[in-house]
């Protein structure tokens, strides 16, 4: 997409442009409104309810509505168990049968939690005290990390462990895949995935490509999920029209080191400036390809899904050079 400065100024009045990186031009205009396509209500990076899996009988309402107190969510894990979820395989559960989760934005080496504040209300950290390994669980995998508030949080294979407030019955796994960053913990501390999904997404770089039978070569993230671009965003100057609730449906792709990519065009149409991080004015850092902000789709539940393709006539999978795959020719 070649957008002139004159055309870009027209876009400002149409879709309320946001700030962009200096590498792709600079034009800072506070958004008066935003184009939110197919969004649902939620905020922050910790996700919203109803996008994951559940095998229990819960209704998906908040924990207080289902009689589950916040005290239960913050209670010690007790003896951990291994449960089998029909869709994602073996997962770790606490003594009440509640699924335990890990967060992609945390780190395991060294162990560190990056979920505080409102995030920790939606994803209560599991206290480390009194947690023990049940049958089939390696005791050496259990550890603890000190959180910013001084409390000790349980870790599994170095990964901080959480519960999800929307899991109200034993066996629920509604947090699986939320925001593309939350996953049930497998017994070895890795992400719980079905065999099919796990095989397809195993050991992927941060960004790579795959050959889709219908779309051809498209970009996927580290979980094998399809990457998209929004035709109401602009390339030069780089801006986004997906803000607020839109991000709940279309999570941004977090920055990925250029060394952690495979098959991506890192040069773009402007040499040495195509693969940059977009510093959004909402404080979120977003990866771009050829100065085009990129996203995943909450409606893609497993690697290989392309449910976001063509949504609203404005969302399209991304080719390795950042171009939209299957989008109508622009005038």
Helices and strands as residue ranges (DSSP letters): H 5-15, G 22-24, E 53-54, H 70-73, E 79-85, E 89-93, E 101-103, E 107-108, E 111-112, H 118-122, E 132-133, G 139-141, E 142-146, E 152-156, E 159-160, E 172-173, G 178-180, E 182-184, H 195-201, E 207-212, E 216-221, E 228-230, E 234-235, E 238-239, H 246-249, G 258-260, E 277-279, E 285-289, E 292-293, G 311-313, E 315-317
